[in-house]
């Protein structure tokens, strides 16, 4: 399953922090840096296609534009902190040009952990509602990042210098995926040859433009399918597909089920008071 760029997430200028139980979300990526401190059980995490388990007392560090998603196999509790780099000017350039040497920090301080204390304060005081002042929030975040830099270390990233261009491309696709999209058209609009444009996109996001656009269209179609009065063909054509064969193939690749099975599963979870995967996706 391809990761989808969180255009809406990247429009946020303020950090988000919240407590989660038995977390699960679809693959996604954004320019913000993300920290996940596991406070109970274990969380299965996948970063750029590589899976591992993060256990109690460990913190996951997700660098900008890393495709990631979370699953709970048995049980998990965690605190998630997402920080736009523009909010932390002292570290903005450093974290844009460097990655942490490891993605996981083993916190051996237990309940006396300063990082855990900061994460709890941020989540309990509802960063999203800005009950703490921006300066206080920034102070807690600086403490967290400072401890991680000291204990984990940084290394110059190998990111392609075209990442800023890639972000502009992703924003463009987010705004235009319902319209006809082609490699040649996009390359022309952005002033690249088709081969160079394709290389930039693939090197940054590990998929073709066609695959990525079809993923956006499938997510749009999934939103239409939860209304059982909408015919499947209307959901497909209303999401930018011009071939039902392509739609069925792409949808099954994205969600692992057919459109009709997705609709049935959603109706069942709704009846049971559960949420759809898309609703649980950040």
Secondary structure in CASP SS format (residue, H / E / C, confidence):
PFRMAT SS
TARGET T0000
AUTHOR 0000-0000-0000
METHOD secondary structure of the structure
MODEL  1
X C 1.00
X C 1.00
X C 1.00
X E 1.00
X E 1.00
X C 1.00
X C 1.00
X C 1.00
X H 1.00
X H 1.00
X H 1.00
X C 1.00
X C 1.00
X C 1.00
X C 1.00
X E 1.00
X E 1.00
X E 1.00
X E 1.00
X E 1.00
X E 1.00
X C 1.00
X C 1.00
X C 1.00
X C 1.00
X C 1.00
X C 1.00
X E 1.00
X E 1.00
X C 1.00
X C 1.00
X C 1.00
X E 1.00
X E 1.00
X E 1.00
X E 1.00
X E 1.00
X E 1.00
X E 1.00
X E 1.00
X E 1.00
X E 1.00
X E 1.00
X E 1.00
X E 1.00
X E 1.00
X E 1.00
X C 1.00
X C 1.00
X E 1.00
X E 1.00
X E 1.00
X E 1.00
X E 1.00
X E 1.00
X C 1.00
X C 1.00
X E 1.00
X E 1.00
X E 1.00
X E 1.00
X E 1.00
X C 1.00
X C 1.00
X C 1.00
X C 1.00
X C 1.00
X E 1.00
X E 1.00
X E 1.00
X E 1.00
X C 1.00
X C 1.00
X C 1.00
X C 1.00
X E 1.00
X E 1.00
X E 1.00
X E 1.00
X E 1.00
X E 1.00
X E 1.00
X E 1.00
X C 1.00
X H 1.00
X H 1.00
X H 1.00
X C 1.00
X H 1.00
X H 1.00
X H 1.00
X H 1.00
X H 1.00
X H 1.00
X H 1.00
X H 1.00
X H 1.00
X E 1.00
X E 1.00
X E 1.00
X C 1.00
X C 1.00
X C 1.00
X E 1.00
X E 1.00
X E 1.00
X C 1.00
X C 1.00
X C 1.00
X H 1.00
X H 1.00
X H 1.00
X C 1.00
X H 1.00
X H 1.00
X H 1.00
X H 1.00
X H 1.00
X H 1.00
X H 1.00
X H 1.00
X H 1.00
X H 1.00
X H 1.00
X C 1.00
X C 1.00
X H 1.00
X H 1.00
X H 1.00
X C 1.00
X C 1.00
X C 1.00
X C 1.00
X H 1.00
X H 1.00
X H 1.00
X H 1.00
X H 1.00
X H 1.00
X H 1.00
X H 1.00
X H 1.00
X H 1.00
X H 1.00
X H 1.00
X H 1.00
X H 1.00
X H 1.00
X H 1.00
X H 1.00
X H 1.00
X H 1.00
X C 1.00
X E 1.00
X E 1.00
X E 1.00
X C 1.00
X C 1.00
X C 1.00
X C 1.00
X C 1.00
X C 1.00
X H 1.00
X H 1.00
X H 1.00
X H 1.00
X H 1.00
X H 1.00
X H 1.00
X H 1.00
X H 1.00
X H 1.00
X H 1.00
X H 1.00
X H 1.00
X H 1.00
X C 1.00
X C 1.00
X C 1.00
X C 1.00
X C 1.00
X C 1.00
X H 1.00
X H 1.00
X H 1.00
X H 1.00
X H 1.00
X H 1.00
X H 1.00
X H 1.00
X C 1.00
X C 1.00
X C 1.00
X H 1.00
X H 1.00
X H 1.00
X H 1.00
X H 1.00
X H 1.00
X H 1.00
X H 1.00
X H 1.00
X H 1.00
X H 1.00
X H 1.00
X C 1.00
X C 1.00
X C 1.00
X H 1.00
X H 1.00
X H 1.00
X H 1.00
X H 1.00
X H 1.00
X H 1.00
X H 1.00
X H 1.00
X H 1.00
X H 1.00
X H 1.00
X H 1.00
X H 1.00
X H 1.00
X H 1.00
X H 1.00
X C 1.00
X C 1.00
X C 1.00
X C 1.00
X C 1.00
X C 1.00
X H 1.00
X H 1.00
X H 1.00
X H 1.00
X H 1.00
X H 1.00
X C 1.00
X C 1.00
X C 1.00
X C 1.00
X C 1.00
X C 1.00
X H 1.00
X H 1.00
X H 1.00
X H 1.00
X H 1.00
X H 1.00
X H 1.00
X H 1.00
X H 1.00
X H 1.00
X H 1.00
X H 1.00
X C 1.00
X C 1.00
X C 1.00
X H 1.00
X H 1.00
X H 1.00
X H 1.00
X H 1.00
X H 1.00
X H 1.00
X H 1.00
X H 1.00
X H 1.00
X H 1.00
X H 1.00
X H 1.00
X C 1.00
X C 1.00
X C 1.00
X C 1.00
X C 1.00
X H 1.00
X H 1.00
X H 1.00
X H 1.00
X C 1.00
X C 1.00
END
